[in-house]
C-alpha cells in the first residue's frame, strides 16, 4: 500500500493508493491539557478562541510559544502531536511518503 501524507499550512491529508483516506484541518484545541486536533478542534474555535491554535503549520518553528498550550513548548511540538494523532487515528502501517508543496 502506498501512503502519501500531504502537509500544507491549512490541512493535512493522507492518501492511500491514490484515494483520500483522511483529512485533518490544521487546528489544535487545548481541553484541560489534552489536545484535540482537526475538524473537532476547528468546530470549537469560535466557542473557545483562547484554547485553539491554528497557526502552527503556517508558522512552524522551534521558537517558544508566548503562552502555555497543553504543555507544548513551540509550534514544532504541536505539529508533531498532530502527526501522531493522525497516525493513531488512521492506523497507518509501513512507509509514508511526505509531500510538502
Biopython code that builds the backbone (N, CA, C, O; Angstrom):
import numpy as np
from Bio.PDB.StructureBuilder import StructureBuilder

atoms = [
    (1, "UNK", "N", (0.845, -1.174, 0.000)),
    (1, "UNK", "CA", (0.000, 0.000, 0.000)),
    (1, "UNK", "C", (0.893, 1.242, 0.000)),
    (1, "UNK", "O", (1.867, 1.317, 0.750)),
    (2, "UNK", "N", (0.557, 2.197, -0.835)),
    (2, "UNK", "CA", (1.297, 3.451, -0.901)),
    (2, "UNK", "C", (0.594, 4.496, -0.040)),
    (2, "UNK", "O", (-0.567, 4.828, -0.282)),
    (3, "UNK", "N", (1.301, 5.012, 0.965)),
    (3, "UNK", "CA", (0.786, 6.054, 1.853)),
    (3, "UNK", "C", (1.475, 7.364, 1.525)),
    (3, "UNK", "O", (2.704, 7.442, 1.541)),
    (4, "UNK", "N", (0.697, 8.391, 1.227)),
    (4, "UNK", "CA", (1.242, 9.717, 0.965)),
    (4, "UNK", "C", (0.585, 10.690, 1.937)),
    (4, "UNK", "O", (-0.640, 10.794, 1.998)),
    (5, "UNK", "N", (1.407, 11.391, 2.685)),
    (5, "UNK", "CA", (0.928, 12.392, 3.629)),
    (5, "UNK", "C", (1.242, 13.762, 3.050)),
    (5, "UNK", "O", (2.407, 14.133, 2.903)),
    (6, "UNK", "N", (0.201, 14.504, 2.725)),
    (6, "UNK", "CA", (0.363, 15.841, 2.150)),
    (6, "UNK", "C", (0.230, 16.878, 3.261)),
    (6, "UNK", "O", (-0.819, 16.994, 3.894)),
    (7, "UNK", "N", (1.298, 17.623, 3.487)),
    (7, "UNK", "CA", (1.328, 18.649, 4.524)),
    (7, "UNK", "C", (1.243, 20.015, 3.875)),
    (7, "UNK", "O", (2.014, 20.319, 2.964)),
    (8, "UNK", "N", (0.319, 20.841, 4.332)),
    (8, "UNK", "CA", (0.328, 22.249, 3.940)),
    (8, "UNK", "C", (-0.146, 23.068, 5.127)),
    (8, "UNK", "O", (-0.435, 22.514, 6.187)),
    (9, "UNK", "N", (-0.228, 24.360, 4.964)),
    (9, "UNK", "CA", (-0.489, 25.222, 6.122)),
    (9, "UNK", "C", (-1.944, 25.229, 6.587)),
    (9, "UNK", "O", (-2.244, 25.838, 7.613)),
    (10, "UNK", "N", (-2.851, 24.577, 5.874)),
    (10, "UNK", "CA", (-4.237, 24.610, 6.312)),
    (10, "UNK", "C", (-4.845, 23.224, 6.559)),
    (10, "UNK", "O", (-5.824, 23.105, 7.296)),
    (11, "UNK", "N", (-4.282, 22.187, 5.956)),
    (11, "UNK", "CA", (-4.901, 20.870, 6.046)),
    (11, "UNK", "C", (-3.855, 19.792, 5.810)),
    (11, "UNK", "O", (-2.962, 19.945, 4.977)),
    (12, "UNK", "N", (-3.980, 18.697, 6.559)),
    (12, "UNK", "CA", (-3.113, 17.543, 6.382)),
    (12, "UNK", "C", (-3.982, 16.448, 5.774)),
    (12, "UNK", "O", (-5.068, 16.157, 6.274)),
    (13, "UNK", "N", (-3.498, 15.845, 4.697)),
    (13, "UNK", "CA", (-4.280, 14.806, 4.037)),
    (13, "UNK", "C", (-3.442, 13.546, 3.875)),
    (13, "UNK", "O", (-2.260, 13.605, 3.535)),
    (14, "UNK", "N", (-4.073, 12.414, 4.124)),
    (14, "UNK", "CA", (-3.435, 11.114, 3.939)),
    (14, "UNK", "C", (-4.099, 10.439, 2.744)),
    (14, "UNK", "O", (-5.314, 10.242, 2.713)),
    (15, "UNK", "N", (-3.278, 10.094, 1.772)),
    (15, "UNK", "CA", (-3.739, 9.389, 0.576)),
    (15, "UNK", "C", (-3.206, 7.971, 0.633)),
    (15, "UNK", "O", (-2.025, 7.759, 0.908)),
    (16, "UNK", "N", (-4.063, 7.005, 0.375)),
    (16, "UNK", "CA", (-3.648, 5.605, 0.341)),
    (16, "UNK", "C", (-4.056, 5.014, -1.002)),
    (16, "UNK", "O", (-5.237, 4.965, -1.346)),
    (17, "UNK", "N", (-3.060, 4.571, -1.747)),
    (17, "UNK", "CA", (-3.282, 4.025, -3.090)),
    (17, "UNK", "C", (-4.114, 4.963, -3.963)),
    (17, "UNK", "O", (-5.016, 4.526, -4.677)),
    (18, "UNK", "N", (-3.802, 6.250, -3.895)),
    (18, "UNK", "CA", (-4.455, 7.238, -4.743)),
    (18, "UNK", "C", (-5.807, 7.732, -4.273)),
    (18, "UNK", "O", (-6.411, 8.580, -4.929)),
    (19, "UNK", "N", (-6.298, 7.223, -3.152)),
    (19, "UNK", "CA", (-7.597, 7.628, -2.609)),
    (19, "UNK", "C", (-7.386, 8.423, -1.323)),
    (19, "UNK", "O", (-6.535, 8.079, -0.502)),
    (20, "UNK", "N", (-8.164, 9.481, -1.158)),
    (20, "UNK", "CA", (-8.089, 10.264, 0.069)),
    (20, "UNK", "C", (-8.647, 9.423, 1.220)),
    (20, "UNK", "O", (-9.827, 9.074, 1.224)),
    (21, "UNK", "N", (-7.796, 9.101, 2.190)),
    (21, "UNK", "CA", (-8.196, 8.255, 3.312)),
    (21, "UNK", "C", (-8.501, 9.063, 4.572)),
    (21, "UNK", "O", (-9.275, 8.624, 5.423)),
    (22, "UNK", "N", (-7.882, 10.257, 4.691)),
    (22, "UNK", "CA", (-8.046, 11.035, 5.921)),
    (22, "UNK", "C", (-7.678, 12.479, 5.631)),
    (22, "UNK", "O", (-6.729, 12.755, 4.896)),
    (23, "UNK", "N", (-8.432, 13.390, 6.209)),
    (23, "UNK", "CA", (-8.160, 14.812, 6.049)),
    (23, "UNK", "C", (-8.366, 15.489, 7.398)),
    (23, "UNK", "O", (-9.355, 15.236, 8.086)),
    (24, "UNK", "N", (-7.432, 16.343, 7.763)),
    (24, "UNK", "CA", (-7.488, 16.988, 9.070)),
    (24, "UNK", "C", (-7.064, 18.441, 8.943)),
    (24, "UNK", "O", (-5.921, 18.717, 8.579)),
    (25, "UNK", "N", (-7.971, 19.387, 9.240)),
    (25, "UNK", "CA", (-7.563, 20.791, 9.241)),
    (25, "UNK", "C", (-6.496, 21.047, 10.302)),
    (25, "UNK", "O", (-6.451, 20.348, 11.314)),
    (26, "UNK", "N", (-5.652, 22.025, 10.085)),
    (26, "UNK", "CA", (-4.563, 22.350, 10.997)),
    (26, "UNK", "C", (-5.019, 23.139, 12.205)),
    (26, "UNK", "O", (-4.627, 24.293, 12.382)),
    (27, "UNK", "N", (-5.833, 22.535, 13.027)),
    (27, "UNK", "CA", (-6.338, 23.157, 14.252)),
    (27, "UNK", "C", (-6.027, 22.250, 15.430)),
    (27, "UNK", "O", (-6.110, 21.026, 15.329)),
    (28, "UNK", "N", (-5.667, 22.870, 16.550)),
    (28, "UNK", "CA", (-5.439, 22.149, 17.801)),
    (28, "UNK", "C", (-6.236, 22.841, 18.904)),
    (28, "UNK", "O", (-6.227, 24.068, 19.011)),
    (29, "UNK", "N", (-6.915, 22.057, 19.707)),
    (29, "UNK", "CA", (-7.720, 22.560, 20.824)),
    (29, "UNK", "C", (-7.152, 22.003, 22.122)),
    (29, "UNK", "O", (-6.950, 20.796, 22.260)),
    (30, "UNK", "N", (-6.897, 22.893, 23.066)),
    (30, "UNK", "CA", (-6.439, 22.502, 24.396)),
    (30, "UNK", "C", (-7.662, 22.339, 25.291)),
    (30, "UNK", "O", (-8.298, 23.321, 25.673)),
    (31, "UNK", "N", (-7.983, 21.093, 25.622)),
    (31, "UNK", "CA", (-9.105, 20.809, 26.520)),
    (31, "UNK", "C", (-8.542, 20.352, 27.858)),
    (31, "UNK", "O", (-8.393, 19.156, 28.109)),
    (32, "UNK", "N", (-8.236, 21.305, 28.699)),
    (32, "UNK", "CA", (-7.719, 20.995, 30.025)),
    (32, "UNK", "C", (-6.411, 20.226, 30.002)),
    (32, "UNK", "O", (-6.203, 19.330, 30.820)),
    (33, "UNK", "N", (-5.520, 20.568, 29.068)),
    (33, "UNK", "CA", (-4.225, 19.913, 28.979)),
    (33, "UNK", "C", (-4.178, 18.769, 27.986)),
    (33, "UNK", "O", (-3.095, 18.276, 27.670)),
    (34, "UNK", "N", (-5.328, 18.334, 27.484)),
    (34, "UNK", "CA", (-5.405, 17.306, 26.448)),
    (34, "UNK", "C", (-5.628, 17.982, 25.105)),
    (34, "UNK", "O", (-6.409, 18.928, 25.005)),
    (35, "UNK", "N", (-4.951, 17.505, 24.081)),
    (35, "UNK", "CA", (-5.083, 18.100, 22.754)),
    (35, "UNK", "C", (-6.083, 17.341, 21.898)),
    (35, "UNK", "O", (-6.108, 16.110, 21.876)),
    (36, "UNK", "N", (-6.901, 18.103, 21.198)),
    (36, "UNK", "CA", (-7.830, 17.588, 20.199)),
    (36, "UNK", "C", (-7.461, 18.284, 18.903)),
    (36, "UNK", "O", (-7.214, 19.490, 18.900)),
    (37, "UNK", "N", (-7.419, 17.543, 17.796)),
    (37, "UNK", "CA", (-6.977, 18.106, 16.523)),
    (37, "UNK", "C", (-8.064, 18.038, 15.462)),
    (37, "UNK", "O", (-9.077, 17.357, 15.620)),
    (38, "UNK", "N", (-7.825, 18.761, 14.382)),
    (38, "UNK", "CA", (-8.624, 18.629, 13.176)),
    (38, "UNK", "C", (-10.000, 19.250, 13.240)),
    (38, "UNK", "O", (-10.193, 20.331, 13.795)),
    (39, "UNK", "N", (-10.961, 18.534, 12.654)),
    (39, "UNK", "CA", (-12.323, 19.036, 12.498)),
    (39, "UNK", "C", (-12.965, 19.362, 13.840)),
    (39, "UNK", "O", (-13.639, 20.384, 13.971)),
    (40, "UNK", "N", (-12.765, 18.510, 14.830)),
    (40, "UNK", "CA", (-13.350, 18.753, 16.152)),
    (40, "UNK", "C", (-12.789, 20.034, 16.767)),
    (40, "UNK", "O", (-13.538, 20.820, 17.348)),
    (41, "UNK", "N", (-11.499, 20.247, 16.647)),
    (41, "UNK", "CA", (-10.885, 21.472, 17.170)),
    (41, "UNK", "C", (-11.378, 22.699, 16.400)),
    (41, "UNK", "O", (-11.659, 23.737, 17.001)),
    (42, "UNK", "N", (-11.482, 22.586, 15.090)),
    (42, "UNK", "CA", (-11.951, 23.704, 14.271)),
    (42, "UNK", "C", (-13.390, 24.079, 14.638)),
    (42, "UNK", "O", (-13.737, 25.260, 14.658)),
    (43, "UNK", "N", (-14.221, 23.084, 14.926)),
    (43, "UNK", "CA", (-15.615, 23.330, 15.302)),
    (43, "UNK", "C", (-15.727, 24.089, 16.619)),
    (43, "UNK", "O", (-16.712, 24.792, 16.848)),
    (44, "UNK", "N", (-14.734, 23.952, 17.482)),
    (44, "UNK", "CA", (-14.748, 24.617, 18.789)),
    (44, "UNK", "C", (-14.057, 25.983, 18.779)),
    (44, "UNK", "O", (-14.037, 26.670, 19.801)),
    (45, "UNK", "N", (-13.499, 26.378, 17.652)),
    (45, "UNK", "CA", (-12.687, 27.597, 17.576)),
    (45, "UNK", "C", (-13.445, 28.847, 18.001)),
    (45, "UNK", "O", (-12.891, 29.686, 18.711)),
    (46, "UNK", "N", (-14.677, 28.986, 17.591)),
    (46, "UNK", "CA", (-15.443, 30.183, 17.965)),
    (46, "UNK", "C", (-15.944, 30.135, 19.402)),
    (46, "UNK", "O", (-16.125, 31.173, 20.038)),
    (47, "UNK", "N", (-16.161, 28.946, 19.903)),
    (47, "UNK", "CA", (-16.638, 28.813, 21.281)),
    (47, "UNK", "C", (-15.518, 28.992, 22.301)),
    (47, "UNK", "O", (-15.742, 29.500, 23.399)),
    (48, "UNK", "N", (-14.308, 28.568, 21.924)),
    (48, "UNK", "CA", (-13.159, 28.632, 22.834)),
    (48, "UNK", "C", (-11.942, 29.205, 22.112)),
    (48, "UNK", "O", (-10.942, 28.506, 21.951)),
    (49, "UNK", "N", (-12.007, 30.458, 21.676)),
    (49, "UNK", "CA", (-10.917, 31.013, 20.854)),
    (49, "UNK", "C", (-9.556, 31.035, 21.553)),
    (49, "UNK", "O", (-8.530, 30.951, 20.878)),
    (50, "UNK", "N", (-9.517, 31.142, 22.852)),
    (50, "UNK", "CA", (-8.239, 31.166, 23.565)),
    (50, "UNK", "C", (-7.627, 29.781, 23.735)),
    (50, "UNK", "O", (-6.457, 29.646, 24.093)),
    (51, "UNK", "N", (-8.426, 28.760, 23.475)),
    (51, "UNK", "CA", (-7.950, 27.388, 23.632)),
    (51, "UNK", "C", (-7.660, 26.722, 22.292)),
    (51, "UNK", "O", (-7.401, 25.519, 22.245)),
    (52, "UNK", "N", (-7.701, 27.481, 21.212)),
    (52, "UNK", "CA", (-7.473, 26.922, 19.876)),
    (52, "UNK", "C", (-6.250, 27.578, 19.246)),
    (52, "UNK", "O", (-6.046, 28.787, 19.349)),
    (53, "UNK", "N", (-5.458, 26.760, 18.604)),
    (53, "UNK", "CA", (-4.292, 27.252, 17.859)),
    (53, "UNK", "C", (-4.396, 26.723, 16.431)),
    (53, "UNK", "O", (-4.650, 25.538, 16.215)),
    (54, "UNK", "N", (-4.199, 27.609, 15.465)),
    (54, "UNK", "CA", (-4.286, 27.193, 14.063)),
    (54, "UNK", "C", (-3.114, 27.713, 13.220)),
    (54, "UNK", "O", (-3.114, 27.550, 12.000)),
    (55, "UNK", "N", (-2.138, 28.323, 13.848)),
    (55, "UNK", "CA", (-1.007, 28.878, 13.102)),
    (55, "UNK", "C", (0.214, 27.972, 13.084)),
    (55, "UNK", "O", (1.227, 28.328, 12.482)),
    (56, "UNK", "N", (0.150, 26.825, 13.720)),
    (56, "UNK", "CA", (1.363, 26.034, 13.919)),
    (56, "UNK", "C", (1.925, 25.430, 12.640)),
    (56, "UNK", "O", (3.125, 25.164, 12.585)),
    (57, "UNK", "N", (1.119, 25.202, 11.613)),
    (57, "UNK", "CA", (1.688, 24.723, 10.345)),
    (57, "UNK", "C", (2.201, 25.900, 9.527)),
    (57, "UNK", "O", (3.221, 25.774, 8.849)),
    (58, "UNK", "N", (1.520, 27.036, 9.574)),
    (58, "UNK", "CA", (1.944, 28.225, 8.841)),
    (58, "UNK", "C", (3.237, 28.800, 9.409)),
    (58, "UNK", "O", (4.127, 29.198, 8.656)),
    (59, "UNK", "N", (3.339, 28.845, 10.721)),
    (59, "UNK", "CA", (4.481, 29.458, 11.401)),
    (59, "UNK", "C", (5.356, 28.405, 12.076)),
    (59, "UNK", "O", (5.911, 28.650, 13.147)),
    (60, "UNK", "N", (5.479, 27.253, 11.462)),
    (60, "UNK", "CA", (6.229, 26.134, 12.028)),
    (60, "UNK", "C", (7.651, 26.563, 12.392)),
    (60, "UNK", "O", (8.418, 27.008, 11.538)),
    (61, "UNK", "N", (7.985, 26.420, 13.669)),
    (61, "UNK", "CA", (9.322, 26.794, 14.138)),
    (61, "UNK", "C", (9.546, 26.196, 15.520)),
    (61, "UNK", "O", (8.664, 25.560, 16.097)),
    (62, "UNK", "N", (10.735, 26.417, 16.025)),
    (62, "UNK", "CA", (11.069, 25.996, 17.381)),
    (62, "UNK", "C", (11.130, 27.188, 18.329)),
    (62, "UNK", "O", (11.653, 27.079, 19.438)),
    (63, "UNK", "N", (10.594, 28.328, 17.889)),
    (63, "UNK", "CA", (10.528, 29.499, 18.765)),
    (63, "UNK", "C", (9.538, 29.207, 19.897)),
    (63, "UNK", "O", (8.469, 28.651, 19.647)),
    (64, "UNK", "N", (9.874, 29.569, 21.117)),
    (64, "UNK", "CA", (8.976, 29.291, 22.245)),
    (64, "UNK", "C", (7.615, 29.957, 22.060)),
    (64, "UNK", "O", (7.517, 31.072, 21.547)),
    (65, "UNK", "N", (6.561, 29.247, 22.492)),
    (65, "UNK", "CA", (5.219, 29.826, 22.476)),
    (65, "UNK", "C", (5.137, 30.938, 23.509)),
    (65, "UNK", "O", (5.813, 30.886, 24.536)),
    (66, "UNK", "N", (4.316, 31.938, 23.243)),
    (66, "UNK", "CA", (4.174, 33.069, 24.163)),
    (66, "UNK", "C", (3.385, 32.691, 25.412)),
    (66, "UNK", "O", (3.605, 33.246, 26.488)),
    (67, "UNK", "N", (2.458, 31.732, 25.256)),
    (67, "UNK", "CA", (1.664, 31.286, 26.391)),
    (67, "UNK", "C", (1.639, 29.760, 26.427)),
    (67, "UNK", "O", (1.882, 29.101, 25.416)),
    (68, "UNK", "N", (1.347, 29.220, 27.578)),
    (68, "UNK", "CA", (1.237, 27.772, 27.767)),
    (68, "UNK", "C", (0.125, 27.221, 26.888)),
    (68, "UNK", "O", (-0.965, 27.789, 26.837)),
    (69, "UNK", "N", (0.391, 26.123, 26.198)),
    (69, "UNK", "CA", (-0.629, 25.486, 25.374)),
    (69, "UNK", "C", (-0.487, 23.970, 25.506)),
    (69, "UNK", "O", (0.282, 23.340, 24.780)),
    (70, "UNK", "N", (-1.228, 23.408, 26.427)),
    (70, "UNK", "CA", (-1.269, 21.960, 26.658)),
    (70, "UNK", "C", (0.125, 21.358, 26.849)),
    (70, "UNK", "O", (0.385, 20.236, 26.413)),
    (71, "UNK", "N", (1.012, 22.100, 27.496)),
    (71, "UNK", "CA", (2.342, 21.590, 27.783)),
    (71, "UNK", "C", (3.299, 21.582, 26.603)),
    (71, "UNK", "O", (4.399, 21.040, 26.712)),
    (72, "UNK", "N", (2.913, 22.164, 25.493)),
    (72, "UNK", "CA", (3.779, 22.196, 24.306)),
    (72, "UNK", "C", (4.661, 23.436, 24.365)),
    (72, "UNK", "O", (4.229, 24.502, 24.804)),
    (73, "UNK", "N", (5.904, 23.280, 23.916)),
    (73, "UNK", "CA", (6.881, 24.360, 24.006)),
    (73, "UNK", "C", (6.877, 25.289, 22.797)),
    (73, "UNK", "O", (7.143, 26.484, 22.926)),
    (74, "UNK", "N", (6.575, 24.741, 21.628)),
    (74, "UNK", "CA", (6.645, 25.531, 20.397)),
    (74, "UNK", "C", (5.743, 24.906, 19.339)),
    (74, "UNK", "O", (5.178, 23.832, 19.548)),
    (75, "UNK", "N", (5.613, 25.586, 18.200)),
    (75, "UNK", "CA", (4.743, 25.094, 17.132)),
    (75, "UNK", "C", (5.212, 23.741, 16.602)),
    (75, "UNK", "O", (4.394, 22.943, 16.142)),
    (76, "UNK", "N", (6.506, 23.475, 16.661)),
    (76, "UNK", "CA", (7.014, 22.180, 16.238)),
    (76, "UNK", "C", (6.432, 21.042, 17.076)),
    (76, "UNK", "O", (6.135, 19.969, 16.551)),
    (77, "UNK", "N", (6.269, 21.279, 18.384)),
    (77, "UNK", "CA", (5.644, 20.277, 19.250)),
    (77, "UNK", "C", (4.191, 20.026, 18.847)),
    (77, "UNK", "O", (3.731, 18.885, 18.841)),
    (78, "UNK", "N", (3.474, 21.100, 18.511)),
    (78, "UNK", "CA", (2.077, 20.940, 18.093)),
    (78, "UNK", "C", (1.976, 20.174, 16.780)),
    (78, "UNK", "O", (1.115, 19.306, 16.635)),
    (79, "UNK", "N", (2.845, 20.486, 15.824)),
    (79, "UNK", "CA", (2.842, 19.778, 14.544)),
    (79, "UNK", "C", (3.142, 18.290, 14.760)),
    (79, "UNK", "O", (2.490, 17.431, 14.166)),
    (80, "UNK", "N", (4.118, 17.992, 15.601)),
    (80, "UNK", "CA", (4.466, 16.600, 15.902)),
    (80, "UNK", "C", (3.285, 15.874, 16.540)),
    (80, "UNK", "O", (2.970, 14.746, 16.162)),
    (81, "UNK", "N", (2.638, 16.514, 17.499)),
    (81, "UNK", "CA", (1.484, 15.904, 18.164)),
    (81, "UNK", "C", (0.339, 15.672, 17.174)),
    (81, "UNK", "O", (-0.370, 14.670, 17.267)),
    (82, "UNK", "N", (0.160, 16.593, 16.232)),
    (82, "UNK", "CA", (-0.883, 16.433, 15.215)),
    (82, "UNK", "C", (-0.573, 15.215, 14.334)),
    (82, "UNK", "O", (-1.468, 14.430, 14.022)),
    (83, "UNK", "N", (0.678, 15.064, 13.941)),
    (83, "UNK", "CA", (1.061, 13.910, 13.126)),
    (83, "UNK", "C", (0.865, 12.597, 13.891)),
    (83, "UNK", "O", (0.413, 11.608, 13.313)),
    (84, "UNK", "N", (1.198, 12.582, 15.173)),
    (84, "UNK", "CA", (0.976, 11.385, 15.987)),
    (84, "UNK", "C", (-0.512, 11.060, 16.091)),
    (84, "UNK", "O", (-0.902, 9.893, 16.071)),
    (85, "UNK", "N", (-1.336, 12.096, 16.202)),
    (85, "UNK", "CA", (-2.781, 11.904, 16.268)),
    (85, "UNK", "C", (-3.310, 11.301, 14.972)),
    (85, "UNK", "O", (-4.163, 10.414, 15.001)),
    (86, "UNK", "N", (-2.811, 11.774, 13.844)),
    (86, "UNK", "CA", (-3.231, 11.228, 12.548)),
    (86, "UNK", "C", (-2.813, 9.766, 12.437)),
    (86, "UNK", "O", (-3.596, 8.931, 11.985)),
    (87, "UNK", "N", (-1.595, 9.453, 12.841)),
    (87, "UNK", "CA", (-1.126, 8.066, 12.789)),
    (87, "UNK", "C", (-1.993, 7.159, 13.660)),
    (87, "UNK", "O", (-2.340, 6.051, 13.251)),
    (88, "UNK", "N", (-2.343, 7.624, 14.854)),
    (88, "UNK", "CA", (-3.178, 6.823, 15.746)),
    (88, "UNK", "C", (-4.597, 6.672, 15.202)),
    (88, "UNK", "O", (-5.207, 5.611, 15.334)),
    (89, "UNK", "N", (-5.117, 7.731, 14.592)),
    (89, "UNK", "CA", (-6.483, 7.702, 14.068)),
    (89, "UNK", "C", (-6.635, 6.823, 12.840)),
    (89, "UNK", "O", (-7.691, 6.229, 12.626)),
    (90, "UNK", "N", (-5.589, 6.737, 12.036)),
    (90, "UNK", "CA", (-5.686, 6.016, 10.773)),
    (90, "UNK", "C", (-5.082, 4.623, 10.819)),
    (90, "UNK", "O", (-5.399, 3.784, 9.977)),
    (91, "UNK", "N", (-4.219, 4.368, 11.785)),
    (91, "UNK", "CA", (-3.558, 3.071, 11.854)),
    (91, "UNK", "C", (-2.598, 2.836, 10.707)),
    (91, "UNK", "O", (-2.379, 1.694, 10.304)),
    (92, "UNK", "N", (-2.022, 3.907, 10.174)),
    (92, "UNK", "CA", (-1.077, 3.784, 9.063)),
    (92, "UNK", "C", (0.063, 2.868, 9.456)),
    (92, "UNK", "O", (0.647, 2.994, 10.532)),
    (93, "UNK", "N", (0.365, 1.947, 8.564)),
    (93, "UNK", "CA", (1.435, 0.992, 8.812)),
    (93, "UNK", "C", (2.346, 0.987, 7.593)),
    (93, "UNK", "O", (1.868, 1.001, 6.458)),
    (94, "UNK", "N", (3.624, 0.968, 7.815)),
    (94, "UNK", "CA", (4.558, 0.926, 6.700)),
    (94, "UNK", "C", (5.111, 2.292, 6.370)),
    (94, "UNK", "O", (4.995, 3.243, 7.143)),
    (95, "UNK", "N", (5.718, 2.363, 5.199)),
    (95, "UNK", "CA", (6.356, 3.604, 4.761)),
    (95, "UNK", "C", (5.319, 4.667, 4.408)),
    (95, "UNK", "O", (4.208, 4.367, 3.971)),
    (96, "UNK", "N", (5.721, 5.914, 4.614)),
    (96, "UNK", "CA", (4.877, 7.058, 4.266)),
    (96, "UNK", "C", (5.723, 8.030, 3.462)),
    (96, "UNK", "O", (6.821, 8.401, 3.875)),
    (97, "UNK", "N", (5.213, 8.433, 2.330)),
    (97, "UNK", "CA", (5.859, 9.472, 1.520)),
    (97, "UNK", "C", (5.259, 10.791, 1.975)),
    (97, "UNK", "O", (4.038, 10.935, 2.030)),
    (98, "UNK", "N", (6.111, 11.752, 2.302)),
    (98, "UNK", "CA", (5.626, 13.054, 2.759)),
    (98, "UNK", "C", (5.749, 14.038, 1.620)),
    (98, "UNK", "O", (6.825, 14.230, 1.055)),
    (99, "UNK", "N", (4.624, 14.661, 1.288)),
    (99, "UNK", "CA", (4.547, 15.640, 0.209)),
    (99, "UNK", "C", (4.354, 17.014, 0.841)),
    (99, "UNK", "O", (3.376, 17.258, 1.547)),
    (100, "UNK", "N", (5.306, 17.904, 0.575)),
    (100, "UNK", "CA", (5.233, 19.264, 1.095)),
    (100, "UNK", "C", (5.287, 20.216, -0.092)),
    (100, "UNK", "O", (6.348, 20.402, -0.687)),
    (101, "UNK", "N", (4.138, 20.829, -0.446)),
    (101, "UNK", "CA", (4.142, 21.728, -1.613)),
    (101, "UNK", "C", (4.936, 22.996, -1.351)),
    (101, "UNK", "O", (5.038, 23.853, -2.229)),
]
sb = StructureBuilder()
sb.init_structure("model")
sb.init_model(0)
sb.init_chain("A")
sb.init_seg("    ")
for serial, (resi, resn, name, xyz) in enumerate(atoms, 1):
    if name == "N":
        sb.init_residue(resn, " ", resi, " ")
    sb.init_atom(name, np.array(xyz, "f"), 0.0, 1.0, " ", f" {name:<3s}", serial, name[0])
structure = sb.get_structure()
